[in-house]
Amino acid sequence: MSSDFIYSIQSVRFDEHYSPSNDTRLTTNFANLARGEARQENLRKAINMINNCFNSLAHWDNPNKDRYSVELDIVHVDIDVEGNGETFPTIEVLKTYIVDNHTNKRIEGIVGNNFSSYIRDYDFSVVLRNHNRDQVHFSVPDNYGELHGKMFQDFIRSSAYKENFSKPPVICLSVSDNKTYYRTSNQHPILGVEYKPMSPR
């Protein structure tokens, strides 16, 4: 993949005042929380849930489960492919900070978490659908997902990433909890290890 791509990064705080930008994917979880009449209540509840979960995990020096707060920034990444200043949105991720309310110390967390990608949308909605149109059995095309993975790898090697983030990214996957997933022997060179749901008996 070309190393001449230019990435630009913008971030916005995810709090009860958050409002999705026009470039935010419509299906992104944090954007969905910020829509509708109950948007601020939804955002407050989500942030409280995150703080409560974190405090329940960090319980050894936190008897009242209120010592820590989690701050989230939504990081929006645009790419300039041709170097002419024209960009289009590619990736959104979350950047975390942990605030120790006892010491007033703000600790830098990780970047990544809820990974959102327009290229992944294109793979799912266009490439996969076109490949399986009029086919009897579902299949995945050759090189499926590689552009998505390679662009993410290029981004984390970029000067824009290194100038804005001091830690490597961590990506979290949402998996349905009504199925048991098992690790297969298939390992994609870009996307990593494949997991499949266990077949019902």
Buried (B, 14 or more C-beta within 10 A) or exposed (E): EEEEBBBEBEBBEBEBEBEBEEBBBEEBEBBBBBEEEEBBEBBBEBBEEBBEEBBEEBEEEBEEBEBBBBBBBBBBBBBBEEEEEEBEBBBBBBBBBBBBEEEEEEEEBBBBBBBBBBBBBEBEEEBBEEBBEEEEEEEEEEEBBBBBBBBBEBBBEBEBBEEBBEEEBEEEEEEEEEEEBEEEEEEEEBEEEEEEEEEEE
